[in-house]
Structures are given as structure tokens and as C-alpha cells.
Amino acid sequence: MIRKLLIANRGEIAVRIIRACREMGIETVAVYSEADKDSLHAQLADEAICIGPAPSSESYLNMERIMSATLVSGADAIHPGFGFLSENARFAEFCEQCGVTFVGPDSRVIQNLGNKQVARNTMVAAGVPVIPGTDKPVMDVETGLQEAQRIGYPVIVKAALGGGGKGMRTAYQPEEFALAFQTAQKEAQMAFGDGTMYIEHYVEHPRHIEFQILADSQGNVIHLGERDCSIQRNHQKMVEESPSIAVSEELRRKMGEAAVKAAKAAHYVNAGTIEFLLEKNEKFYFMEMNTRIQVEHPVTEWVTGIDLVKEQIKIASGMPLSLTQEDVVIRGHAIECRINAENPAKNFRPCPGTIRELHFPGGQGIRVDTDIYAGYTIPPYYDSMVAKLIVHGDTREDAIAKMQSALGEVIIEGIDTNVDFQFEIISDPVYQSGDFDIEFLSGFSSAE
Amino acid sequence: MEMKFQHMFKKTVTKPVKSGDSDRPEVPDGLLKKCNACKAAVFVEEVRNNYYICPHCCNYFRVHARRRVEMIADQNSFQEWDSDVVSDNPLQFRGYEEKVKVLQEKTKLNEAVLTGKAAINGIPVVLGICDGRFLMASMGEAVGEKITRAVERATEERLPVILYACSGGARMQEGIVSLMQMAKTSAALKRHSDAGLLYISVLTDPTTGGVTASFAMLGDIILAEPNALIGFAGPRVIEQTIGQKLPKGFQRSEFLLEHGFIDGIVEREQQREVLGKILKMHQKKTVNTLPHEKCRELLDQAFQPEKPLQEMSAWEHVQLARDKERPTGSDYIQYLFTDFVEMHGDRYYGDDRAVIGGIAFFQGQPVTVIVQEKGHGTKENIAHNFGMVSPEGYRKSLRLMKQAEKFGRPVICFVDTPGAFCGLEAEERGQGEAIARNLYELSALKVPILSVVIGEGGSGGALALAVADEVWMMEHSIYSILSPEGFASILWKDSKKAKEAAKVMKLTAADLKSLGIVEQVIREEEFLTKENLVETAEKLELGIQAFLSEYQSMSGEALAQHKYERFRKM
């Protein structure tokens, strides 16, 4: 069993991991940058080591310094949290080379899943559905038409060198294809000087549904149900919930099985997340696998009653899973809102600063994961998320009512936050109806 | 308000930590190393995959000779030469032989330089690479012998030579015998050069002492890695001698570039590409020549004005020639040539930015290009000293033209200067001598020279780049004994009469054509700018093609004679 764990991260996730360790009797070592000397994670850990200046590249992303801190402190394991080095295969390999337990999968697994093409091939081989598309570049309309027929409409034509939406067109039926292809190709030729195109099935108005899995080193893999993370702004998740209103018992079984299959195919060990796009017709496609703990893991913890960070540590220590798929029961409904230090009225501009007054809600069914306290100064160098507010109710309606009440109670003075914006989302009739997709926030106008 | 964290109940465990734990994590040997510059721990593998450059501070680690070969030569192309040459301890220096033996085992090299034949982009070349692990690659008998043999064999096989210097200088243990290696290697390189062959010297950190004072500084082209220490006397010795602290950057590559001793600084990532390009520029090529009539036809085609030249006053010509929007020398380089490799420095004192020179391809053929550069905008104007050339600039031009002569490359000059730089420093360093030397040497240069006046052709400052086989002028350029202002001032004691002066001086292209001073006038269809240069450049390209076709059919002696006669009749 891990005896002493170094947390290679900061903020609320570092605090979250330290708490799990305290409960498990594991000693903790925090690392912090010069900008983070007053941070809660550095205060809360048994030991704290400063690893460099404020910029992440010289502190939280600097592998050599983090390893030095690990060896000096005598820690035998590193938990990478999320972000920073959590999905860096080289760092995981470095831990392996030094005999330090990395709380996460094997470096080769991270490497393979981090490579889009390798990951896709692995999933195809394992029979996990991926978005149908061309394997080879398409240069002319005739070949494109045949491919589109095989892939299934609607399709999207994409430039091989594409980016920024240039050289991209959709076609809903064969009659539209030629024009869409030619326009996209011409645009690509103009913008990138290359007319190499790919064609993919166009997943229209999908939901972002991800499955939490746990896999031990003995080869046991289970899933802990899904999270619906469709409420996103510029690919940044804002509200997450579990279970998803769009996933029936039957679909959960099917998607869960696919998720387990995916994890097994990748030889995955530890906690991981398989992201799917879900179409209205209940077709779903593998997008990618995240090889770390997720920000939104508390909603899964609440509906399953499983402490994911503790499970991660046990798995990393070589212990087998203590439960089987049958033991996993989804109870009630959990929602998480991310509280960020940002100003929604000013295009969500980050807003670091000193917190003068602070009050968080409490009571039955309410959880706050945060690292801020009254008097704390949020440094400007890192992510703007300062807290996660998570609620649990018997039904989705109960959870929504609880979240509305809880958000109404939050007081964070001294900085701008998105609390009011979150309240509007939660109060929105479309959100409440559950009939939304990943485009929800792009059409959402704040009442202000 | 402050949080009282000490009141927090936070300690997890009080279990004593076992010391001397055998399976305690540790960094395995060879995984990390320390960067001497930034002191950070870095992954050995990452450094190795990144040209031995520190990923944190970009400091250059020293590179073993064999790794260096891998970095620059085509895969598996290297054949080692003279791997059996060893020093026989000429001074019977005690402990020396044992020391060498240990190093031979450690480095798997017989001596501090690795020599042999390789290919870069398919072009065969003789390589010599110093390895600093071997007594700081100091040059004893064996190093001198290996380099000499490699150069001799290159001369015999008519191959270019690239030597990577990295050395502390002479080898103390071999005393006076070591000193003689300086002369021996230099002599071998002289023969190689006299055979018309190319030698590129690449200086790496550190290049000092007897190596700097011999083969390292003798390249036709001398390149250096960034921030390499290069000097004759070591900085510590100088400091002790003069009792002063040396300034930051003293004797570094950048310092040498500024002082005119190296052609350029090339980062490791680019070295293979740059070396390959330079080698390609020095490959023997058959040149297409055309009969005289055909060339004249081409020239007419290029320069026959569709409309007669524009009627405007001499003063208007002067103003157009000086216009800030007018394309400068480097714009012509960009439009007319490809793969331009700039060469810096006069090898005596400095690098004059008022002259830009180097080698480029013109329609696939290597040529030496030299321009007087004014720059665009105030900042660039100042950097290029408004195109006013210092003695260093003329000496750099002459150096590059002599180099062109050695390799049989035509020279194309673009003239655009208000005049040679008039100042204290210019006189101290012999402005007059520098210009005179150019006229003297250029008049007998054995390769074709074409000079095109593109803006101002100011006096002797312009002539020093215009002793050519032919001189052409852009329609709105001028070429004169001195500026109209100066002319008015000397003759009429009033520089405000410049307008009148311009009229009587006969300084326009048309005037000079009828005086027989220039051969061609290139019509400017519209007000010439950097943006619309492309059309005029096309005509010019056709013209240069015709010029080269005609003059390259002539022998070196005939070319020298042609230049002589051209000026003899003026």
C-alpha cells in the first residue's frame, strides 16, 4: 500500500486528494509554486515543498523538479490530479523509471490513448462504435460521393490541414454533396494551399455523454454509469450531471458495455473516462478516453456512493476492485456547477483577486469542493475554477431545486464569478426540461 | 484578516519513516543530467533528441564527434580515415601515454579529432571533427597529422572540406611539436585552397589558442554555433594580463560576427541544411552560354522600352532615386535570386550593414550577390547607415568578390548609396585605401561582374562596386561625381542650388547612356516600389540571363582584359 503520496497539482483537486489520503492514513506531500505559498493545499498537506516560480512550465509542469521533491520527501507515489502532467506519458514513464508509483495508467496506455489515430484504431478493432469516416484522403467529388453513401448522411467534409472552421462543409443528402465538397475543397486550397479532404459522418446536435470506469491491475473493469456534460462553453464544461435524462436503462447497459470494452481493449488500469457523442436516435460514438480523474467526478461519487480518489489509490497500490458491476447501483440524481473566477458579462474574462468575504451553502445533499478561503488571493497564473458546487436529490427535479437554492446562498466578495450565470442556466426552462445538446450554451443569452 | 491554519487539525500520521529502505524510489543512473548553464536537471534522452540543446535554457551541450557526424552527414555515409594515427609522446612527458590510453578507451577514438569522408545531401565531403572529451581536443602531433592527411586527400580527390573546431588549442604535453601542427595544417589548407577547393570551418564552444590561430580561421566560409567561446588568448589569461574584467559576451560568436571574423551563426538544427546548401553552391556545373547575337537579342527584348523614356527634369530624377518607397538592394535579392546565404564580415574589423553580400542561385546557377542597402523605415535606415558604406563594407565586398573569383562565380552588384560614409572612424580605418583597393582588384577580376545602379550612385562609394564588365541603370536612378548639393556647394558655394547642379551634372540614366558610361537603361513602367518590383524584376532577370550567357563564355583573362578596356576608353 502507498505510504506517502506526493500531489503534483494545486487547487481544489489537490485538497480533494489530500483529504482522501488523510482518511486512509497516507502521508501527504504538497508541491506549490512561489505564487501558491498561501494556498490551501500547501497548508493542508503534512509537508509542502516549493518547486519553482509561478509559471506552470517552471513549477507544476516541470517533471524534473517534481521528481526531485518526491525523492527528497521520501514519497513513494505521485497523484497527478487533472490537467498539468496528468496525461503526460513521459511523466508517467519517468515515475516508472524511478520506481515511483504513478496513480494512473501505464505510460504506454497514456501514450496510445493520447494519439487520436491509435486510439481510434484500437476502438474499431474492439468493436466500439466510432464516428464513421474515410480512412484515406479524398481528392475528388466522385470518390467522395461513394464514401458519403457508405458513411451515411448527414456528412461533413473537412480539410486535412483544416482549422478554424475553414474548409468545412456539411451535406444532408446526396444532392447537396457535390457543392459542399467543391466549396470546402476550394476554401481549403485557398486557406492551406492543399485540397486534401476527409469525410466524416456529421453528428448533429449530439449530447456529450461520458462513462466513468474503474479497472484494476487484475483485469477487472466496471463502469459507474454516465455523466451528461452537454452544457459547455467553448468546449469548457460548465454543468455536469448524473445520470443523464437522455440515457435509458437499456442504453446505459449498451453504452456501459462499450465503455468497459474500450477500457479492456486499451489495457487500461485505474480510473478513466470514455467520452461519447450521443445522437438523438440513440446512436453513440467513441470520442476519446481521458486517462485521469475528471473535474466532474463528484456527481458519479454521489449517485454510486463510491469514493473515486480512494479507489484510484487502492488500484495504484495493486489492490483488486472490491465491487463488481452488479454492486453498482445508481441512486438519485446529482448535479455539479463549476464556480469560476470570471466575468460572464465581459466575455468570461478571468478575474483573479482577493476574496474579502466568503460563504458557501451547506446542509443535506450539498457538497462544496474548493480551495479558497476568506482573505485568500487567487493568483492570475492558473485555471479560473475556484469551487465546485455539487448537489444530490432523489430526482432530477429535486436536484435542480436544491442547486437553485444552494447557488442563491453563495457569497464570494472581492472577485467576479459566474454564480449568477450558473443560476440562470439551472433556471432555464430548456435546461430543466432536459431537452438540450452541446449547442445549448451557444444559443443561450443571459438575462442581463 | 488572516486564516489561522495552525489551528487546523491536519496531521495525518506519526508513523516513523523507515530509513535505509532498500526499495526507496530513486532516479536511475544516466536518466538525468545537469545543464551547466541553467543548473536544471534535464532528461538525457530529450537532450540527445534535441541536438544536445538544453530544453530549458537552450544552452548547447558539447557534442561527441560521432554524434556530430550523425547530426550533419547522410545516414551511414561516413567512412573513417586514419583511425590508427597516434602520438608517440615526443617530449617523453611523464604519464602522458597512460592518460591517452584511458581516453582512447573512454571515447573509442584514437585521438581528439575524427576524420573521414561522408556525404551531405548526397554531396561528398571530407569531414574533420574535434572531440572535446579528448584532452579538450588540444592539437598534438596526431591531431595535426590527421587533419593534414584528410586535407591532403581532399585536395587529391578534389573534395570540399568541413572542419568542426572545438579545442583548447595546443597540447601542452607535446610542447613545440604541437606548435608546429599549426603551420602544418595551415600549409595543407593553402594547397587545398590553391587547387580551387572549398573549405568550410565551423567553430563550436570553445575554439581557442593554436587552433583559432590556424585551421579554424582559414575557412573560405567560417560559421559558428551560437554563444561559442572563440578567441586566441583565453578570457582568463587576458583578464590576468590586463588586470581588468572582460565585458559580457566578449569572445563569443556574436562578438566575432560583429567584428567581422565569421560569416554567420548557425543553430544546430539548421547546420545540416545550411552546409548542404553551401556545398551545392560550390558544385561544378556546366553553364549554358549563347552566341553574342543571341544575347544581344535577348537584351533588346528585355530592355527595349515600349514607350520612350519619360521626360522629366534631372532634379525630379534625383528625387525619385532617393524616394523612401523605392525598392532597396535586398528587395532585388528577394525577387531575382533563390536560397540567398548571407556572408558577413571583412575579416579585419567589422561587419558593415550598409553592404549585404552572399551567395545565391540565379536560375539554378550559383552567383555572388552584393548590394548596398539603405533599408526601409528609420529603424532599418539607421541599422544600414542609410547605405553609406564604411571601409569594412568595401573590404567585405572585395573579400566576397575574390571568393567568387576563386570558385569561378559571376558577381552581380546592386548600387544604391548616397556616397561612402563620411566620418572620423571611416578615415581612421582607411576609407580611401578601401575604395582604391576595390577599383584596383576588381579591374582584373577573372569572373564576370555586372553592376546595376538601382537608386543613388554616389561617387567613389558607388564606383567601388561598379568596376564591372557592364554597368546598367534603372531609369530613375542617378550616378554622379558627388551629390548635386555637394557639387553646388563646391562650385557655387551654395548647396541650395542643387536643382541647377543636377541639370548640368548629367547624372540621369539617359545622360550616362549617351556619354557611354553605362551600357543599359532599364525602363520603369511606373513609380517603382517594393510591391510592384516584380514586373521590372522579370525584365531584369531576362537581362541578367543574357549577360551571364554572354560573359561566361569568355576566359578569365579575356574578362580581365574586357574590364580594362572598358575603363581605358573613358
HADDOCK unambig.tbl for C-alpha pairs under 7 A between the chains (distance, minus, plus):
assign (segid A and resid 22 and name CA) (segid B and resid 12 and name CA) 5.21 0.50 0.50
assign (segid A and resid 25 and name CA) (segid B and resid 12 and name CA) 6.04 0.50 0.50
assign (segid A and resid 25 and name CA) (segid B and resid 13 and name CA) 6.21 0.50 0.50
assign (segid A and resid 26 and name CA) (segid B and resid 12 and name CA) 6.89 0.50 0.50
assign (segid A and resid 27 and name CA) (segid B and resid 12 and name CA) 5.96 0.50 0.50
assign (segid A and resid 27 and name CA) (segid B and resid 13 and name CA) 6.32 0.50 0.50
assign (segid A and resid 43 and name CA) (segid B and resid 5 and name CA) 6.81 0.50 0.50
assign (segid A and resid 44 and name CA) (segid B and resid 10 and name CA) 6.20 0.50 0.50
assign (segid A and resid 46 and name CA) (segid B and resid 11 and name CA) 5.83 0.50 0.50
assign (segid A and resid 46 and name CA) (segid B and resid 12 and name CA) 6.78 0.50 0.50
assign (segid A and resid 64 and name CA) (segid B and resid 41 and name CA) 6.02 0.50 0.50
assign (segid A and resid 64 and name CA) (segid B and resid 42 and name CA) 6.84 0.50 0.50
assign (segid A and resid 71 and name CA) (segid B and resid 25 and name CA) 6.56 0.50 0.50
assign (segid A and resid 71 and name CA) (segid B and resid 26 and name CA) 6.45 0.50 0.50
assign (segid A and resid 76 and name CA) (segid B and resid 25 and name CA) 6.45 0.50 0.50
assign (segid A and resid 97 and name CA) (segid B and resid 28 and name CA) 6.90 0.50 0.50
assign (segid A and resid 98 and name CA) (segid B and resid 25 and name CA) 5.61 0.50 0.50
assign (segid A and resid 98 and name CA) (segid B and resid 26 and name CA) 5.02 0.50 0.50
assign (segid A and resid 98 and name CA) (segid B and resid 27 and name CA) 4.68 0.50 0.50
assign (segid A and resid 98 and name CA) (segid B and resid 28 and name CA) 6.11 0.50 0.50
assign (segid A and resid 99 and name CA) (segid B and resid 25 and name CA) 4.84 0.50 0.50
assign (segid A and resid 99 and name CA) (segid B and resid 26 and name CA) 6.62 0.50 0.50
assign (segid A and resid 100 and name CA) (segid B and resid 25 and name CA) 5.61 0.50 0.50
assign (segid A and resid 375 and name CA) (segid B and resid 1 and name CA) 6.19 0.50 0.50
assign (segid A and resid 375 and name CA) (segid B and resid 2 and name CA) 6.17 0.50 0.50
